[in-house]
């Protein structure tokens, strides 16, 4: 009779074995982070909409002055970070669920990561350029 504590069936997908992650390990982290970024997105979206409403109809100079405020810039940067992280995780879950070819799955996950990083960096560059007066 085998010891149930030492005998276990492998529960990893081929992609999970490549990454060194089992489904429960990465899934729990993604589930939690998806919920945290979702809640953060709600709060940050309310603040972002408030910022947009406050500059609606303003002159270019007034809008730029508002966006140059460090607090406003930080809110927008946090929103960019939260939204792009939420987007990356959501798309990764969809890719893992619906792309069945392992090579294509890895390629799509890498492309998803590069895309979200590029979007985040482009947005951060624009915010920093405006807020720092560049």
TIMIPA-410884 format. One record per atom (N, C-alpha, C, O): residue number from 1; atom name; x, y, z. Coordinates in Angstrom, 2 decimals. Example, Ala and Ser with C-alpha at 12.3 -4.5 7.8 and 13.67 -1.06 7.14 Angstrom:
% residues 2
 seq atom       u       v       w
   1    N   13.19   -5.69    7.80
   1   CA   12.30   -4.50    7.80
   1    C   13.20   -3.30    7.80
   1    O   14.24   -3.32    8.46
   2    N   12.85   -2.25    7.08
   2   CA   13.67   -1.06    7.14
   2    C   12.90    0.03    7.87
   2    O   13.41    1.14    8.04
This chain:
% residues 134
 seq atom       u       v       w
   1    N    0.85   -1.18    0.00
   1   CA    0.00    0.00    0.00
   1    C    0.89    1.24    0.00
   1    O    1.80    1.35    0.83
   2    N    0.64    2.15   -0.90
   2   CA    1.49    3.33   -1.00
   2    C    1.03    4.39   -0.01
   2    O   -0.14    4.48    0.35
   3    N    1.98    5.18    0.41
   3   CA    1.71    6.26    1.34
   3    C    1.05    7.41    0.58
   3    O    1.64    7.93   -0.37
   4    N   -0.19    7.83    0.96
   4   CA   -0.87    8.89    0.21
   4    C   -0.16   10.23    0.28
   4    O   -0.38   11.08   -0.58
   5    N    0.69   10.43    1.28
   5   CA    1.40   11.71    1.38
   5    C    2.55   11.80    0.40
   5    O    2.93   12.90   -0.01
   6    N    3.12   10.68    0.01
   6   CA    4.26   10.71   -0.89
   6    C    3.87   10.41   -2.33
   6    O    4.63   10.71   -3.25
   7    N    2.69    9.81   -2.55
   7   CA    2.25    9.48   -3.90
   7    C    1.23   10.51   -4.36
   7    O    0.18   10.68   -3.73
   8    N    1.53   11.19   -5.43
   8   CA    0.58   12.15   -5.97
   8    C    0.65   12.12   -7.49
   8    O    1.71   11.94   -8.08
   9    N   -0.48   12.31   -8.09
   9   CA   -0.55   12.36   -9.55
   9    C   -0.17   13.75  -10.01
   9    O   -0.57   14.74   -9.39
  10    N    0.58   13.84  -11.09
  10   CA    0.94   15.18  -11.58
  10    C   -0.31   15.91  -12.07
  10    O   -1.07   15.39  -12.89
  11    N   -0.53   17.11  -11.55
  11   CA   -1.70   17.90  -11.88
  11    C   -1.33   19.11  -12.73
  11    O   -2.10   20.07  -12.81
  12    N   -0.19   19.08  -13.36
  12   CA    0.25   20.24  -14.13
  12    C   -0.02   20.05  -15.61
  12    O    0.05   18.93  -16.13
  13    N   -0.34   21.14  -16.27
  13   CA   -0.46   21.10  -17.73
  13    C    0.95   21.18  -18.30
  13    O    1.89   21.53  -17.58
  14    N    1.12   20.86  -19.58
  14   CA    2.46   21.00  -20.17
  14    C    3.00   22.43  -20.04
  14    O    4.19   22.62  -19.76
  15    N    2.14   23.43  -20.23
  15   CA    2.58   24.81  -20.07
  15    C    2.96   25.08  -18.62
  15    O    3.94   25.78  -18.36
  16    N    2.20   24.52  -17.68
  16   CA    2.51   24.69  -16.26
  16    C    3.84   24.06  -15.91
  16    O    4.59   24.60  -15.10
  17    N    4.15   22.91  -16.53
  17   CA    5.45   22.27  -16.26
  17    C    6.59   23.13  -16.79
  17    O    7.64   23.23  -16.16
  18    N    6.39   23.76  -17.96
  18   CA    7.42   24.63  -18.52
  18    C    7.66   25.81  -17.59
  18    O    8.81   26.21  -17.36
  19    N    6.59   26.38  -17.07
  19   CA    6.72   27.53  -16.19
  19    C    7.03   27.13  -14.75
  19    O    7.44   27.98  -13.96
  20    N    6.85   25.87  -14.41
  20   CA    7.07   25.44  -13.04
  20    C    5.90   25.76  -12.14
  20    O    6.06   25.83  -10.92
  21    N    4.72   25.95  -12.71
  21   CA    3.53   26.30  -11.93
  21    C    2.46   25.26  -12.15
  21    O    2.26   24.78  -13.26
  22    N    1.78   24.90  -11.09
  22   CA    0.60   24.06  -11.20
  22    C   -0.62   24.93  -11.37
  22    O   -0.55   26.14  -11.17
  23    N   -1.73   24.33  -11.74
  23   CA   -2.93   25.12  -11.98
  23    C   -3.39   25.86  -10.73
  23    O   -3.83   27.01  -10.82
  24    N   -3.30   25.22   -9.57
  24   CA   -3.78   25.88   -8.35
  24    C   -2.88   27.04   -7.96
  24    O   -3.37   28.06   -7.46
  25    N   -1.60   26.91   -8.17
  25   CA   -0.67   27.96   -7.76
  25    C   -0.86   29.24   -8.57
  25    O   -1.01   30.32   -8.00
  26    N   -0.85   29.13   -9.89
  26   CA   -1.00   30.33  -10.71
  26    C   -2.43   30.81  -10.74
  26    O   -2.68   32.02  -10.79
  27    N   -3.39   29.89  -10.71
  27   CA   -4.79   30.27  -10.77
  27    C   -5.23   31.08   -9.58
  27    O   -5.97   32.06   -9.73
  28    N   -4.79   30.70   -8.39
  28   CA   -5.16   31.42   -7.18
  28    C   -4.58   32.83   -7.21
  28    O   -5.27   33.79   -6.89
  29    N   -3.31   32.94   -7.59
  29   CA   -2.67   34.26   -7.69
  29    C   -3.40   35.14   -8.69
  29    O   -3.68   36.31   -8.41
  30    N   -3.72   34.59   -9.87
  30   CA   -4.41   35.36  -10.89
  30    C   -5.80   35.76  -10.42
  30    O   -6.23   36.90  -10.64
  31    N   -6.51   34.85   -9.77
  31   CA   -7.85   35.15   -9.28
  31    C   -7.80   36.32   -8.30
  31    O   -8.59   37.26   -8.41
  32    N   -6.88   36.25   -7.35
  32   CA   -6.76   37.30   -6.34
  32    C   -6.36   38.64   -6.97
  32    O   -6.97   39.66   -6.69
  33    N   -5.32   38.62   -7.81
  33   CA   -4.85   39.86   -8.44
  33    C   -5.90   40.45   -9.37
  33    O   -6.02   41.68   -9.47
  34    N   -6.67   39.60  -10.04
  34   CA   -7.73   40.09  -10.91
  34    C   -8.79   40.83  -10.09
  34    O   -9.30   41.86  -10.52
  35    N   -9.11   40.31   -8.93
  35   CA  -10.11   40.96   -8.06
  35    C   -9.57   42.28   -7.48
  35    O  -10.29   43.27   -7.41
  36    N   -8.30   42.27   -7.07
  36   CA   -7.70   43.48   -6.50
  36    C   -7.62   44.58   -7.56
  36    O   -7.97   45.73   -7.29
  37    N   -7.16   44.24   -8.75
  37   CA   -7.06   45.26   -9.80
  37    C   -8.45   45.71  -10.25
  37    O   -8.63   46.86  -10.63
  38    N   -9.42   44.81  -10.21
  38   CA  -10.79   45.20  -10.55
  38    C  -11.33   46.24   -9.58
  38    O  -11.94   47.23   -9.99
  39    N  -11.10   46.01   -8.28
  39   CA  -11.54   46.99   -7.27
  39    C  -10.77   48.31   -7.41
  39    O  -11.36   49.39   -7.32
  40    N   -9.47   48.20   -7.64
  40   CA   -8.66   49.42   -7.83
  40    C   -9.12   50.18   -9.07
  40    O   -9.17   51.41   -9.08
  41    N   -9.45   49.43  -10.13
  41   CA   -9.92   50.08  -11.36
  41    C  -11.18   50.88  -11.11
  41    O  -11.36   51.96  -11.68
  42    N  -12.07   50.36  -10.28
  42   CA  -13.30   51.09   -9.98
  42    C  -12.99   52.42   -9.31
  42    O  -13.49   53.47   -9.74
  43    N  -12.18   52.38   -8.27
  43   CA  -11.82   53.61   -7.54
  43    C  -11.07   54.57   -8.45
  43    O  -11.38   55.76   -8.50
  44    N  -10.08   54.06   -9.17
  44   CA   -9.27   54.92  -10.03
  44    C  -10.09   55.47  -11.21
  44    O   -9.84   56.59  -11.65
  45    N  -11.04   54.69  -11.71
  45   CA  -11.89   55.19  -12.81
  45    C  -12.77   56.34  -12.33
  45    O  -12.97   57.31  -13.07
  46    N  -13.28   56.25  -11.10
  46   CA  -14.08   57.36  -10.55
  46    C  -13.21   58.62  -10.46
  46    O  -13.64   59.70  -10.85
  47    N  -11.99   58.46   -9.96
  47   CA  -11.08   59.61   -9.87
  47    C  -10.72   60.14  -11.26
  47    O  -10.67   61.35  -11.47
  48    N  -10.47   59.23  -12.19
  48   CA  -10.11   59.62  -13.54
  48    C  -11.25   60.39  -14.21
  48    O  -11.01   61.42  -14.85
  49    N  -12.47   59.91  -14.07
  49   CA  -13.62   60.60  -14.64
  49    C  -13.76   61.99  -14.00
  49    O  -14.09   62.96  -14.69
  50    N  -13.51   62.08  -12.71
  50   CA  -13.53   63.37  -12.04
  50    C  -12.51   64.33  -12.62
  50    O  -12.79   65.51  -12.80
  51    N  -11.33   63.82  -12.91
  51   CA  -10.28   64.65  -13.52
  51    C  -10.72   65.11  -14.91
  51    O  -10.58   66.29  -15.25
  52    N  -11.25   64.20  -15.70
  52   CA  -11.70   64.54  -17.06
  52    C  -12.82   65.59  -17.01
  52    O  -12.82   66.54  -17.79
  53    N  -13.77   65.41  -16.09
  53   CA  -14.86   66.39  -15.96
  53    C  -14.32   67.75  -15.55
  53    O  -14.80   68.78  -16.02
  54    N  -13.31   67.75  -14.67
  54   CA  -12.76   69.03  -14.20
  54    C  -12.04   69.81  -15.29
  54    O  -11.97   71.04  -15.23
  55    N  -11.51   69.11  -16.30
  55   CA  -10.81   69.83  -17.37
  55    C  -11.64   69.98  -18.63
  55    O  -11.21   70.63  -19.59
  56    N  -12.83   69.39  -18.64
  56   CA  -13.70   69.50  -19.83
  56    C  -14.05   70.96  -20.06
  56    O  -14.50   71.67  -19.16
  57    N  -13.84   71.40  -21.29
  57   CA  -14.16   72.78  -21.65
  57    C  -13.08   73.78  -21.28
  57    O  -13.20   74.96  -21.60
  58    N  -12.02   73.32  -20.62
  58   CA  -10.93   74.22  -20.24
  58    C  -10.04   74.50  -21.44
  58    O  -10.07   73.79  -22.45
  59    N   -9.26   75.54  -21.32
  59   CA   -8.26   75.83  -22.35
  59    C   -7.15   74.77  -22.27
  59    O   -7.03   74.05  -21.28
  60    N   -6.37   74.72  -23.31
  60   CA   -5.25   73.78  -23.35
  60    C   -4.31   74.02  -22.17
  60    O   -3.87   73.07  -21.52
  61    N   -4.03   75.26  -21.89
  61   CA   -3.11   75.61  -20.80
  61    C   -3.67   75.18  -19.45
  61    O   -2.93   74.67  -18.61
  62    N   -4.97   75.39  -19.23
  62   CA   -5.59   75.00  -17.96
  62    C   -5.60   73.47  -17.81
  62    O   -5.34   72.94  -16.73
  63    N   -5.90   72.80  -18.90
  63   CA   -5.90   71.33  -18.86
  63    C   -4.49   70.80  -18.58
  63    O   -4.31   69.88  -17.78
  64    N   -3.52   71.39  -19.23
  64   CA   -2.13   70.97  -19.01
  64    C   -1.69   71.27  -17.58
  64    O   -0.95   70.48  -16.98
  65    N   -2.12   72.39  -17.02
  65   CA   -1.79   72.73  -15.64
  65    C   -2.39   71.71  -14.67
  65    O   -1.74   71.30  -13.71
  66    N   -3.64   71.29  -14.94
  66   CA   -4.27   70.27  -14.09
  66    C   -3.50   68.96  -14.18
  66    O   -3.23   68.32  -13.17
  67    N   -3.15   68.57  -15.39
  67   CA   -2.42   67.31  -15.58
  67    C   -0.99   67.39  -15.06
  67    O   -0.36   66.36  -14.85
  68    N   -0.48   68.59  -14.86
  68   CA    0.86   68.76  -14.30
  68    C    0.88   68.62  -12.79
  68    O    1.95   68.49  -12.19
  69    N   -0.29   68.63  -12.16
  69   CA   -0.36   68.44  -10.71
  69    C    0.13   67.03  -10.37
  69    O   -0.37   66.05  -10.93
  70    N    1.11   66.91   -9.45
  70   CA    1.66   65.58   -9.13
  70    C    0.60   64.57   -8.66
  70    O    0.70   63.39   -8.99
  71    N   -0.39   65.02   -7.91
  71   CA   -1.43   64.11   -7.44
  71    C   -2.25   63.56   -8.61
  71    O   -2.57   62.37   -8.65
  72    N   -2.57   64.43   -9.55
  72   CA   -3.32   64.01  -10.74
  72    C   -2.48   63.02  -11.55
  72    O   -2.99   62.00  -12.00
  73    N   -1.20   63.34  -11.73
  73   CA   -0.32   62.45  -12.49
  73    C   -0.21   61.08  -11.82
  73    O   -0.22   60.05  -12.51
  74    N   -0.11   61.05  -10.50
  74   CA   -0.01   59.78   -9.79
  74    C   -1.29   58.97   -9.95
  74    O   -1.23   57.76  -10.16
  75    N   -2.44   59.61   -9.86
  75   CA   -3.72   58.91  -10.05
  75    C   -3.77   58.29  -11.44
  75    O   -4.16   57.13  -11.59
  76    N   -3.38   59.05  -12.45
  76   CA   -3.42   58.53  -13.83
  76    C   -2.41   57.40  -14.01
  76    O   -2.71   56.41  -14.66
  77    N   -1.22   57.54  -13.44
  77   CA   -0.22   56.48  -13.54
  77    C   -0.68   55.21  -12.82
  77    O   -0.49   54.11  -13.33
  78    N   -1.29   55.35  -11.66
  78   CA   -1.82   54.19  -10.95
  78    C   -2.94   53.53  -11.75
  78    O   -3.04   52.30  -11.81
  79    N   -3.78   54.34  -12.38
  79   CA   -4.84   53.80  -13.22
  79    C   -4.26   53.01  -14.39
  79    O   -4.74   51.92  -14.71
  80    N   -3.24   53.56  -15.02
  80   CA   -2.58   52.85  -16.13
  80    C   -2.01   51.51  -15.66
  80    O   -2.19   50.50  -16.33
  81    N   -1.33   51.51  -14.53
  81   CA   -0.75   50.28  -14.00
  81    C   -1.83   49.25  -13.69
  81    O   -1.70   48.08  -14.05
  82    N   -2.88   49.69  -13.02
  82   CA   -3.94   48.77  -12.63
  82    C   -4.70   48.23  -13.83
  82    O   -4.98   47.03  -13.91
  83    N   -5.04   49.11  -14.76
  83   CA   -5.81   48.69  -15.94
  83    C   -5.00   47.74  -16.82
  83    O   -5.52   46.73  -17.28
  84    N   -3.74   48.05  -17.06
  84   CA   -2.94   47.18  -17.92
  84    C   -2.65   45.84  -17.24
  84    O   -2.59   44.81  -17.92
  85    N   -2.46   45.84  -15.93
  85   CA   -2.27   44.56  -15.22
  85    C   -3.55   43.74  -15.29
  85    O   -3.49   42.54  -15.56
  86    N   -4.68   44.35  -15.06
  86   CA   -5.98   43.68  -15.14
  86    C   -6.20   43.11  -16.55
  86    O   -6.66   41.98  -16.71
  87    N   -5.87   43.92  -17.55
  87   CA   -6.04   43.50  -18.93
  87    C   -5.13   42.31  -19.25
  87    O   -5.57   41.35  -19.89
  88    N   -3.88   42.36  -18.81
  88   CA   -2.94   41.27  -19.09
  88    C   -3.42   39.96  -18.47
  88    O   -3.40   38.92  -19.12
  89    N   -3.83   40.02  -17.22
  89   CA   -4.28   38.80  -16.53
  89    C   -5.55   38.26  -17.18
  89    O   -5.67   37.05  -17.41
  90    N   -6.50   39.14  -17.47
  90   CA   -7.74   38.69  -18.11
  90    C   -7.50   38.02  -19.45
  90    O   -8.06   36.97  -19.73
  91    N   -6.66   38.62  -20.27
  91   CA   -6.35   38.03  -21.57
  91    C   -5.56   36.73  -21.41
  91    O   -5.75   35.79  -22.19
  92    N   -4.67   36.66  -20.42
  92   CA   -3.91   35.44  -20.21
  92    C   -4.84   34.28  -19.84
  92    O   -4.65   33.16  -20.32
  93    N   -5.81   34.54  -19.01
  93   CA   -6.77   33.50  -18.63
  93    C   -7.54   33.03  -19.86
  93    O   -7.75   31.83  -20.04
  94    N   -7.96   33.96  -20.70
  94   CA   -8.68   33.59  -21.93
  94    C   -7.78   32.77  -22.84
  94    O   -8.21   31.76  -23.39
  95    N   -6.52   33.20  -23.00
  95   CA   -5.57   32.46  -23.84
  95    C   -5.38   31.05  -23.29
  95    O   -5.43   30.08  -24.04
  96    N   -5.16   30.93  -21.98
  96   CA   -4.93   29.62  -21.39
  96    C   -6.15   28.72  -21.54
  96    O   -6.00   27.50  -21.67
  97    N   -7.34   29.28  -21.51
  97   CA   -8.56   28.48  -21.63
  97    C   -8.90   28.08  -23.06
  97    O   -9.42   26.99  -23.28
  98    N   -8.60   28.94  -24.04
  98   CA   -9.10   28.71  -25.39
  98    C   -8.05   28.43  -26.45
  98    O   -8.41   27.98  -27.54
  99    N   -6.78   28.66  -26.18
  99   CA   -5.73   28.31  -27.15
  99    C   -5.16   26.97  -26.71
  99    O   -4.56   26.86  -25.65
 100    N   -5.35   25.96  -27.55
 100   CA   -5.01   24.60  -27.14
 100    C   -3.63   24.15  -27.59
 100    O   -3.04   23.26  -26.96
 101    N   -3.09   24.72  -28.64
 101   CA   -1.74   24.38  -29.09
 101    C   -0.75   25.05  -28.13
 101    O   -0.77   26.27  -27.97
 102    N    0.13   24.25  -27.51
 102   CA    1.03   24.78  -26.48
 102    C    1.99   25.84  -27.01
 102    O    2.23   26.84  -26.34
 103    N    2.53   25.63  -28.20
 103   CA    3.43   26.63  -28.78
 103    C    2.73   27.95  -29.03
 103    O    3.26   29.02  -28.74
 104    N    1.53   27.86  -29.59
 104   CA    0.74   29.07  -29.86
 104    C    0.33   29.73  -28.55
 104    O    0.28   30.96  -28.45
 105    N    0.03   28.92  -27.54
 105   CA   -0.37   29.46  -26.24
 105    C    0.76   30.28  -25.64
 105    O    0.53   31.40  -25.17
 106    N    1.97   29.75  -25.66
 106   CA    3.12   30.48  -25.12
 106    C    3.36   31.75  -25.92
 106    O    3.63   32.81  -25.35
 107    N    3.28   31.66  -27.25
 107   CA    3.46   32.83  -28.11
 107    C    2.42   33.91  -27.80
 107    O    2.76   35.09  -27.71
 108    N    1.18   33.51  -27.64
 108   CA    0.11   34.47  -27.34
 108    C    0.30   35.11  -25.96
 108    O    0.07   36.31  -25.80
 109    N    0.73   34.33  -24.99
 109   CA    0.96   34.89  -23.65
 109    C    2.12   35.89  -23.67
 109    O    2.04   36.94  -23.03
 110    N    3.16   35.57  -24.40
 110   CA    4.30   36.50  -24.52
 110    C    3.85   37.77  -25.25
 110    O    4.18   38.88  -24.83
 111    N    3.10   37.62  -26.35
 111   CA    2.62   38.77  -27.10
 111    C    1.69   39.63  -26.24
 111    O    1.75   40.86  -26.28
 112    N    0.84   38.98  -25.46
 112   CA   -0.07   39.69  -24.55
 112    C    0.73   40.51  -23.55
 112    O    0.40   41.67  -23.29
 113    N    1.76   39.93  -22.99
 113   CA    2.59   40.63  -22.01
 113    C    3.28   41.83  -22.66
 113    O    3.27   42.92  -22.10
 114    N    3.89   41.62  -23.83
 114   CA    4.56   42.73  -24.51
 114    C    3.59   43.84  -24.87
 114    O    3.91   45.02  -24.73
 115    N    2.39   43.47  -25.33
 115   CA    1.40   44.47  -25.71
 115    C    0.99   45.32  -24.51
 115    O    0.96   46.54  -24.59
 116    N    0.68   44.67  -23.39
 116   CA    0.23   45.43  -22.23
 116    C    1.35   46.28  -21.65
 116    O    1.10   47.39  -21.17
 117    N    2.57   45.79  -21.69
 117   CA    3.70   46.59  -21.22
 117    C    3.89   47.80  -22.14
 117    O    4.14   48.91  -21.66
 118    N    3.77   47.60  -23.45
 118   CA    3.92   48.71  -24.40
 118    C    2.83   49.76  -24.18
 118    O    3.12   50.96  -24.19
 119    N    1.59   49.33  -23.99
 119   CA    0.50   50.27  -23.75
 119    C    0.76   51.05  -22.45
 119    O    0.61   52.27  -22.41
 120    N    1.15   50.33  -21.40
 120   CA    1.42   50.98  -20.11
 120    C    2.57   51.97  -20.20
 120    O    2.48   53.08  -19.67
 121    N    3.65   51.58  -20.86
 121   CA    4.80   52.47  -20.99
 121    C    4.49   53.69  -21.85
 121    O    4.92   54.80  -21.54
 122    N    3.75   53.50  -22.92
 122   CA    3.38   54.64  -23.78
 122    C    2.51   55.63  -22.99
 122    O    2.71   56.84  -23.07
 123    N    1.55   55.10  -22.25
 123   CA    0.71   55.96  -21.43
 123    C    1.49   56.66  -20.35
 123    O    1.31   57.86  -20.11
 124    N    2.38   55.93  -19.68
 124   CA    3.20   56.52  -18.62
 124    C    4.12   57.59  -19.18
 124    O    4.31   58.64  -18.56
 125    N    4.68   57.34  -20.35
 125   CA    5.54   58.34  -20.99
 125    C    4.76   59.63  -21.26
 125    O    5.24   60.73  -20.98
 126    N    3.55   59.49  -21.80
 126   CA    2.73   60.67  -22.09
 126    C    2.39   61.44  -20.82
 126    O    2.48   62.66  -20.79
 127    N    1.99   60.72  -19.76
 127   CA    1.63   61.38  -18.51
 127    C    2.85   62.08  -17.93
 127    O    2.75   63.23  -17.50
 128    N    3.98   61.41  -17.90
 128   CA    5.19   62.01  -17.33
 128    C    5.66   63.22  -18.16
 128    O    6.12   64.22  -17.61
 129    N    5.54   63.10  -19.47
 129   CA    5.94   64.21  -20.34
 129    C    5.09   65.45  -20.04
 129    O    5.62   66.56  -19.94
 130    N    3.79   65.26  -19.90
 130   CA    2.90   66.39  -19.60
 130    C    3.14   66.90  -18.19
 130    O    3.25   68.11  -17.98
 131    N    3.21   65.98  -17.22
 131   CA    3.31   66.41  -15.83
 131    C    4.65   67.05  -15.50
 131    O    4.74   67.88  -14.60
 132    N    5.69   66.67  -16.22
 132   CA    7.01   67.25  -15.97
 132    C    7.31   68.42  -16.90
 132    O    8.39   69.01  -16.85
 133    N    6.34   68.76  -17.74
 133   CA    6.49   69.94  -18.60
 133    C    7.37   69.75  -19.80
 133    O    7.94   70.72  -20.30
 134    N    7.50   68.52  -20.29
 134   CA    8.38   68.25  -21.42
 134    C    7.85   68.55  -22.75
 134    O    8.53   68.35  -23.76
